[in-house]
Amino acid sequence: MSNLYATLAAGFPADKSACCLETADGRYYSWADMEHASARLAHLLASLDLQAGARIAVQVEKSPEALLLYLATLRAGYVYLPLNSAYRAAELDYFLADAAPEVVVCAPHNFGWVAQIAFKNGCRHVFTLDAPEDGNNSGSLLQRAAPFPDRFETVPRQPDDLAAILYTSGTTGRSKGAMLSHANLASNAQVLQRAWRWQAGDVLLHTLPLFHVHGLFVACHGALLNGSKMIFLPKFEAAQVVALLARSTVFMGVPTYYVRLLAEAGFDRDACRTMRLFVSGSAPLLPDTFDEFSRRSGHTILERYGMSETAMLTSNPYAGERKGGTVGLPLEGVAVRVLKADGSRCAGDEIGDIQVRGPNVFRGYWNLPEKTAEEFTTDGYFRTGDVGQFDAAGYLSIVGRSKDLIISGGYNIYPKEIEGYIDELPGVLESAVVGVPHPDFGEAVTAIVVLHPGATLAEADVISALKSKIANFKVPKQVRFVAELPRNAMGKVQKNLLRQEFEQ
């Protein structure tokens, strides 16, 4: 069977009473609990008379129940659409209009405004994901699922059938839905299990969100496929992580997490005594962080490279040299090439455009066949938009990327969206948003604003206005006012000059 859930379930341990998830507040979910609860949820979804390939949009806080809903969606044969819990009304309206999900699941405290947007966009069902004992729970998915049987026959799926859609910001236009198939995700999970030497007895300390590739498709898939316990934290708290490392063997994080661990006095070799592997991704890891982490912990961070459209593409080796500043070698079954502008291959150390091909590469962008065609070469390689180089040993380094994309704290941020909201503010003539280096977040969102003659506007005014419209991680860390934006001969704003000028 090609259903991704069946692939993952094949790795579950024989002893289903063993712990699958343990939460910070002491809740314990066995493998049997996971199977039975996801079965009930799958029955509920199947009872809704949804169309084949129906999208299930989910905007909830991280919890074991959120993971159960993901597994249930796979089991029932539908398409999972995770949305960042920080998204606001305007953002959610766009995603629901574009993806046209038949089911939307939200946090209880957001039900009122989410339901309005969902029904406006033709959604048939809106649920919350609160626990049954939480009181006012008439819309609770878990309560509705409780009467259903705890056994469910996983719906067969073809390898190319969609398992998930992830919205990703590119360098032009609005967010695009990357369509990932059951085969895309299963192949990547199996390759990573071998590459990172997952083994019996591994325990994953899970602190990442569940709405993107890293937390869901790399971390959770890895543990589930290996039948490994997860210590499941709602979010990253450095002191808490340091305390729990001694009960874990694997940790995955964004560079910001590692910076914050190094700021903890208790983070040392003794705290890491049971650890086997630290993985970093979603943004570049600064060399100083890489070196200091090795000195303090006795472990060398393993950096890897992936995208929403492709899951993981390259990785530093588990056994072998892990080179700081690189994202390692192409994974098994993945072809990576670096090309010059004329289409010829770059020689060693030459910089060029990174293109990839493999079973993990997505099927295309949702409802955007022309855009999909543009992003693939005639011989089937996906144009990542990143710029990089191979060294003599075949290690890939990312030396640039689509120039407008900002990665802050592991999140992709597209400046055009923020600029649009700033330009709507009274008194604003135009704006430019760039990312500047930041020791904690990797990059800090910085807005440069030009006002109409005579207009007055303060930094606090801009930030306050944006906080009501966009997710907090997109809100600029600083706003600077200038008389004019630098432009080239063609009239295009030279953001590289702005980055240089406003570096912190």
C-alpha positions in Angstrom: 0.0 0.0 0.0 1.3 3.4 -0.9 -0.5 5.4 1.8 2.2 7.2 3.8 0.5 6.2 7.0 1.0 2.6 6.2 4.7 3.2 5.5 5.1 5.0 8.9 3.0 2.4 10.8 5.2 -0.4 9.5 7.9 1.0 11.8 5.7 1.1 14.9 7.0 -1.3 17.6 5.5 -4.7 18.3 4.8 -3.6 21.9 2.0 -1.1 21.4 1.8 -0.4 25.1 5.2 1.4 24.8 5.3 5.1 25.0 5.0 7.0 21.7 4.6 10.5 23.0 5.3 12.0 26.4 4.3 15.6 27.0 5.9 18.2 29.3 3.0 18.0 31.7 3.3 14.2 32.1 0.7 12.9 29.7 1.6 9.6 28.1 0.4 8.3 24.8 1.2 4.7 23.9 1.4 3.5 20.3 -2.0 1.8 20.8 -3.4 5.2 21.9 -2.1 6.8 18.8 -3.5 4.1 16.5 -6.9 4.0 18.2 -7.4 7.8 18.5 -6.3 8.4 14.9 -8.7 5.6 13.8 -11.6 7.4 15.4 -10.7 10.7 13.8 -10.3 8.9 10.5 -13.8 7.4 10.8 -15.2 10.9 11.6 -13.5 12.4 8.5 -14.7 9.5 6.4 -18.3 10.1 7.7 -18.4 13.6 6.3 -18.9 12.5 2.7 -16.0 14.5 1.4 -14.8 14.5 -2.1 -11.8 12.4 -3.1 -8.7 14.4 -2.5 -10.5 16.8 -0.1 -8.2 19.2 1.7 -8.3 19.3 5.5 -6.9 22.7 6.6 -5.5 22.8 10.2 -4.6 25.9 12.1 -4.1 24.8 15.7 -1.5 25.0 18.4 1.0 22.2 18.7 -0.3 19.2 20.6 -0.4 15.4 20.5 -3.9 15.8 19.2 -2.7 17.8 16.3 -0.4 15.0 15.3 -3.2 12.5 15.7 -5.3 14.6 13.3 -2.5 14.6 10.7 -2.2 10.8 11.0 -6.0 10.5 10.7 -6.1 12.6 7.6 -3.5 10.3 5.9 -5.3 7.2 7.0 -8.6 8.5 5.6 -6.9 9.3 2.3 -7.4 13.0 2.4 -4.9 15.9 1.9 -3.4 17.6 5.0 -3.0 21.4 4.8 -1.1 22.8 7.9 -1.2 26.5 8.5 1.0 28.5 10.8 -0.9 29.2 14.0 0.2 32.9 13.9 -1.6 33.6 10.6 -4.2 36.4 10.9 -7.5 36.8 9.1 -6.3 38.3 5.8 -3.7 35.5 5.5 -6.1 32.8 6.4 -8.7 34.2 3.9 -6.2 33.9 1.1 -5.2 30.3 1.9 -8.8 29.0 2.3 -9.9 30.8 -0.9 -6.9 29.2 -2.8 -7.0 25.7 -1.4 -10.8 25.4 -1.0 -10.7 22.9 1.9 -13.8 21.1 2.8 -12.8 20.9 6.5 -11.1 23.5 8.6 -9.9 22.7 12.1 -8.9 25.6 14.4 -8.1 26.4 18.0 -11.2 26.9 20.2 -10.4 30.6 20.9 -10.3 31.3 17.2 -13.5 29.6 16.2 -15.6 32.7 15.7 -13.5 34.5 13.2 -12.1 31.4 11.5 -15.5 30.0 11.0 -16.7 33.2 9.3 -13.8 33.1 6.9 -14.2 29.4 6.3 -17.9 29.5 5.5 -17.4 32.6 3.3 -15.0 30.5 1.2 -17.3 27.6 0.8 -15.9 25.3 3.5 -18.5 22.7 4.6 -17.2 21.8 8.1 -15.4 23.8 10.8 -14.2 22.1 14.0 -12.1 22.9 17.0 -9.4 20.7 18.4 -10.0 21.1 22.1 -10.1 18.2 24.5 -13.5 16.8 25.4 -13.1 17.7 29.1 -12.5 21.4 28.3 -16.1 22.4 28.8 -17.8 24.3 25.9 -16.8 21.8 23.2 -19.8 21.4 20.9 -17.5 21.8 17.9 -14.7 19.7 19.2 -13.3 17.2 16.7 -12.2 14.9 19.5 -15.7 14.8 21.1 -17.3 14.2 17.7 -14.9 11.3 17.1 -15.3 9.6 20.4 -18.2 7.3 19.5 -16.5 5.9 16.4 -14.6 2.6 16.4 -10.9 2.5 17.3 -10.0 0.4 14.3 -9.8 1.8 10.8 -8.7 0.2 7.6 -6.2 2.7 6.0 -7.5 3.9 2.6 -5.2 2.7 -0.2 -3.5 5.5 -2.1 -1.3 5.6 -5.3 2.3 6.9 -4.9 1.5 10.1 -6.7 -1.7 10.9 -4.8 -1.4 14.0 -2.7 -0.7 13.6 1.0 -0.2 17.3 1.9 -0.1 20.8 0.6 2.4 23.3 2.2 2.1 27.0 1.4 5.5 28.4 0.7 6.7 32.0 -0.1 8.7 32.3 -3.2 10.4 35.4 -4.7 7.5 36.6 -6.8 3.8 36.8 -6.1 1.8 35.4 -3.2 2.3 32.1 -1.3 2.1 29.0 -3.4 0.8 25.6 -2.4 3.4 22.9 -2.8 1.8 19.6 -3.5 3.6 16.7 -1.8 2.6 13.1 -2.6 2.6 10.0 -0.4 5.7 8.8 -2.3 7.5 12.2 -1.9 7.2 12.1 1.8 7.7 8.3 2.3 10.8 8.2 0.2 12.4 11.1 2.1 11.6 9.6 5.5 13.1 6.3 4.6 16.2 8.0 3.2 16.7 10.1 6.3 16.3 7.1 8.5 19.2 5.5 6.8 21.3 8.6 6.5 21.0 9.6 10.1 21.3 6.1 11.5 18.1 6.0 13.4 18.4 3.1 15.9 16.5 1.1 18.5 16.2 3.1 21.7 16.3 6.5 20.1 14.3 9.2 21.8 13.5 12.4 19.9 13.2 15.7 21.9 10.6 17.5 19.7 10.4 21.2 20.1 9.6 22.3 16.6 6.2 23.5 15.2 4.0 21.0 13.3 3.1 23.3 10.4 6.2 23.0 8.3 8.6 20.4 6.8 11.1 20.4 9.6 8.8 19.7 12.5 6.3 17.4 10.8 7.9 15.7 7.8 11.5 15.4 9.1 11.2 15.1 12.9 7.9 13.3 13.4 8.2 11.1 10.4 11.7 10.1 11.6 10.5 9.1 15.0 7.3 7.4 13.8 9.0 5.4 11.1 11.7 4.2 13.6 9.1 3.4 16.3 10.9 5.9 18.6 9.5 7.7 21.5 9.1 11.5 21.3 9.3 13.9 24.2 6.8 16.4 22.8 7.1 20.0 23.9 4.6 22.7 22.8 7.5 25.1 22.0 11.2 25.6 22.4 12.3 26.7 25.9 16.0 26.6 26.3 16.2 25.8 30.0 13.6 23.1 29.6 15.4 21.5 26.7 18.7 21.5 28.6 16.9 19.6 31.4 15.5 17.0 29.1 18.5 16.3 26.9 19.7 13.7 29.3 16.5 11.7 28.6 16.9 12.0 24.8 19.2 10.9 22.0 18.1 13.1 19.0 17.3 16.8 18.8 16.3 18.9 15.7 16.2 22.6 15.7 16.6 25.9 13.7 19.8 27.9 14.3 17.9 30.2 16.7 17.5 27.2 19.1 21.2 26.5 19.1 22.0 30.1 19.9 19.7 30.1 22.8 21.0 26.8 24.1 24.5 28.3 24.2 23.1 31.1 26.3 22.2 28.6 29.0 24.8 28.2 31.7 23.8 24.6 32.3 24.4 23.6 28.7 27.5 21.5 28.7 28.9 18.0 27.9 27.2 16.5 30.9 23.8 17.8 29.8 24.4 16.1 26.4 25.8 12.8 27.8 23.0 10.6 26.3 22.7 12.5 23.0 23.5 10.9 19.7 22.6 13.6 17.1 21.9 17.3 16.8 20.4 18.4 13.5 20.0 22.0 12.3 18.2 23.4 9.3 15.6 25.8 7.9 18.1 28.7 8.0 21.9 29.1 7.8 23.9 28.3 10.9 26.5 30.9 11.7 30.1 29.6 11.9 30.6 30.9 15.4 27.5 29.0 16.6 28.7 25.8 14.9 32.1 26.0 16.5 31.0 27.1 20.0 28.4 24.3 20.1 31.0 21.7 19.4 33.3 23.1 22.1 30.5 23.2 24.7 28.7 20.0 24.0 31.2 17.7 22.4 28.8 17.2 19.5 29.1 18.5 16.0 25.8 19.8 14.6 24.7 18.1 11.5 23.4 20.6 9.0 21.1 19.7 6.1 19.2 21.5 3.3 15.7 21.2 2.2 12.6 23.1 1.0 8.9 22.9 1.3 8.8 21.7 -2.3 11.3 18.9 -1.9 11.7 18.0 1.8 15.3 17.1 2.4 17.9 17.3 -0.4 21.3 17.2 1.2 22.9 16.4 4.5 26.2 16.4 6.2 27.2 12.8 6.8 26.4 11.0 10.0 29.7 9.1 9.9 32.3 11.4 8.3 33.3 15.0 8.3 30.5 17.5 9.1 31.7 20.7 7.5 30.5 24.0 9.1 29.1 26.4 6.5 28.0 23.6 4.2 24.8 21.6 3.9 26.6 18.4 3.1 26.2 15.9 0.3 23.2 15.0 -1.9 21.0 12.4 -0.1 20.5 8.9 -1.5 18.4 9.1 -4.7 18.7 12.9 -5.0 20.5 14.6 -7.9 21.8 18.1 -7.2 23.5 20.2 -9.8 24.8 23.8 -9.9 24.6 25.6 -13.2 25.8 28.8 -14.7 23.5 31.3 -16.3 24.2 29.7 -19.7 23.0 26.3 -18.5 26.5 24.7 -18.3 27.7 23.0 -15.1 29.8 24.9 -12.7 33.3 23.7 -12.1 34.5 23.1 -8.5 34.0 26.2 -6.3 32.1 28.1 -9.0 28.8 29.6 -7.9 25.6 29.0 -9.7 21.9 28.1 -9.5 21.0 25.0 -7.6 18.7 22.5 -9.3 17.5 19.2 -8.0 15.7 16.0 -9.0 14.6 13.0 -7.0 11.6 11.0 -5.7 11.2 13.6 -2.9 10.6 16.5 -5.3 7.0 17.8 -5.2 4.4 17.4 -7.9 3.9 21.1 -8.5 2.1 24.2 -7.2 -1.6 23.9 -6.4 -3.7 25.4 -9.2 -0.6 27.0 -10.9 0.3 24.7 -13.8 2.1 27.5 -15.7 4.2 28.4 -12.6 5.0 24.8 -12.1 6.1 24.4 -15.7 8.4 27.4 -15.3 10.1 26.0 -12.2 11.1 22.7 -13.9 13.7 22.2 -16.6 13.1 20.2 -19.7 15.0 17.3 -18.2 13.0 17.3 -15.0 15.1 19.3 -12.5 13.4 21.7 -10.1 14.9 25.2 -10.0 15.3 25.9 -6.3 16.0 29.6 -6.6 19.0 29.1 -4.3 22.5 29.9 -5.3 25.4 27.7 -4.2 28.6 25.9 -4.9 30.2 22.5 -4.5 33.6 22.1 -3.0 36.2 19.5 -4.2 34.8 16.9 -1.8 31.2 17.3 -3.1 29.9 19.3 -0.2 27.3 21.9 -1.1 27.3 25.4 0.3 24.3 27.8 0.0 25.9 31.2 -0.7 22.7 33.0 -1.6 19.1 32.6 -2.4 16.3 34.4 -4.2 17.2 37.9 -3.1 13.9 38.9 -1.7 13.3 36.0 0.6 14.0 36.5 4.3 14.5 33.6 6.7 14.0 34.7 10.3 14.0 32.2 13.1 13.5 29.4 10.6 10.5 31.0 9.0 10.3 32.1 5.3 9.1 35.6 4.9 8.2 37.3 1.6 8.9 41.1 1.8 6.3 42.0 -0.9 3.4 41.1 1.4 4.7 43.3 4.2 5.5 46.1 1.8 2.0 46.0 0.6 0.6 46.6 4.1 3.1 49.3 4.9 2.3 51.1 1.6 -1.4 51.3 2.6 -0.6 53.3 5.7 -1.5 57.0 5.6 1.5 59.1 4.8 3.6 56.3 3.2 4.9 56.9 -0.3 6.7 53.6 -0.6 8.6 51.0 1.3 11.2 48.2 1.0 11.6 45.3 3.4 14.9 43.4 3.7 16.5 41.0 6.0 19.7 42.0 7.9 22.0 39.7 9.9 20.8 39.0 13.4 22.7 36.8 16.0 19.6 35.1 17.3 17.1 34.9 14.4 19.6 34.6 11.6 17.9 37.5 9.8 15.8 40.4 11.2 13.0 41.9 9.2 13.8 45.5 8.6 11.4 48.0 6.9 12.7 51.1 5.1 10.0 53.7 4.6 9.7 56.8 2.5 7.0 59.2 3.6 5.0 61.8 1.5 6.3 65.3 1.9 5.0 66.7 5.2 3.8 63.4 6.5 4.7 62.2 10.0 4.8 58.6 11.1 6.8 56.8 13.9 8.3 53.4 14.0 5.9 52.4 16.7 2.9 53.4 14.4 4.1 51.1 11.6 4.8 48.2 13.9 1.5 48.5 15.7 -0.5 48.6 12.4 1.3 45.6 11.1 0.7 43.5 14.3 -3.0 43.6 13.6 -2.6 42.3 10.1 0.2 39.8 9.9 1.9 37.1 12.0 4.3 38.4 14.6 7.3 36.7 13.0 6.8 38.8 9.9 6.5 42.1 11.7 9.7 44.2 11.3 12.1 44.3 14.1 13.0 47.8 13.1 11.6 50.5 10.9 13.9 53.2 9.3 12.8 56.3 7.5 14.7 57.6 4.5 14.2 60.4 1.9 14.3 58.0 -1.1 15.1 54.4 -1.9 18.2 53.6 -3.9 17.5 52.5 -7.5 19.4 51.3 -10.5 19.3 52.6 -14.0 16.2 50.5 -14.7 14.4 52.0 -11.6 14.6 48.8 -9.6 15.1 49.2 -5.9 18.6 48.1 -4.9 17.9 46.1 -1.8 21.5 44.9 -1.5 22.5 48.5 -0.7 19.7 48.7 1.9 20.9 45.5 3.5 24.4 46.9 3.7 23.3 50.3 5.1 21.0 48.9 7.8 23.0 45.9 9.0 22.9 45.8 12.8 
